[in-house]
Amino acid sequence: MSARFLGSLIVLMILTSCTPNPLDIDISNVKINPVSVHRLERNLNNIQTDNLKGESDKLLNEYGLFFEHYIMNLLKVNGTKDSLYAEALQSFLKDKDISGSYKQTQQVFTDDFFRAFEPELNDCVKRFKYHFPKRNVPNKCVTCISGWNYAFAYTDSTLVTALDMYLGDTCVYYQMLQLPAYRTRFMNKNYLLPDLLRGWLITEFDNAEPTNTLAYHTIFYGRIYYALNALMPNIQDSVMLNYTDAQMQYCKKYEKNLWSYFAEKNRLYETNIKTIQELTGDGPFTGAISKECPPRIAMWVGLQIVRSYMKNNKEATLEQLMNEKDAQKILSRSKYRP
């Protein structure tokens, strides 16, 4: 091998390995009000019940209307003014399982964890502001315990994450609740931020009057995951999609077959709710295709279509993509052909 050829080969390898990530944008000049983490689960656990009104007023001052919504949903009472509020709150805090779950959250989610989490979250919010300068961004992030009812929410400009939903797959409470392994394997702190951001994006961009076709749902979730990737440009697809390595390998190996399944018999224009649910719903696998096929496979296919669309329509911005409601337009202009 000649020295000239070897030199050219090395240069080519360097250029190939250093291909910039188009989603990894410069956010150094993006200005936002810093989003800080407020630990409601800790505030509630330390509340002085002999001065409940004063303590509750402090929490209302810190958390605003969200605290009232939280109390209503968690305790099933009509807010802090309800005559049953004090009794319901004390009963909740004294519950053996809730108390045990709280102790676990404090062990897993330490102050050091959130010292590292806050700047990462703020970078994601800056990327959102860069791509969507006219949209509002969160002003705080609240951690809480939901009693295992939900993992994340976005309300009143507040990002909410329930720490009791991210305690690890060996958590005794998940076993007590008989949660399936396909869910608990992703219920750990590595998935907290991407789950939280995905919930925010769905709330931000959901269409109240969707066209109920498989194509619509496929492209909608493809756009959501593409936007999530834009907020976390270095995230692995497996983490973003809650897929195992084996499931990712299946998708890559059978990408052409998966696309053929969606494209044949006009399946993308299917309006049957059961069919749509089979291809977008969670579970151990997508039974309509095979027991090896990952769940929510329509979302993975949608992400590939949207990536192809953005690659082949370089003038399109992320804002234009997320505002585009015409799934057929994205599908046609994607030129997706694996």
Protein Blocks (a to p, Z undefined) as FASTA:
>chain_A
ZZklmmmmmmmmmmmmmoccfklccfklpccdddddddfklmmmmpcfklmmlmmmmmmm
mnmmmlmmmmmmmnopgbjklmklmmmmmmmmmpmklmmmmmmmmmmmcfklmmmmmmmm
mmmmmmmmmmmmmbccdfbdcdddehhmafbdceehiacddfklmnojklmklmmnopaf
klmmmmcfklmmmmmmmmmmmmmmocfbbcddfklmmmmmmmmmmmmmmmmmmbcfklmn
opafklmmmmmmmmmmmmmmmmgghlmmpcbfklmmmmmmgcfbdfklommbcghklmmm
mmmmmmmmmmmmmmbcfklmmmpmblklmmmmnopaZZ
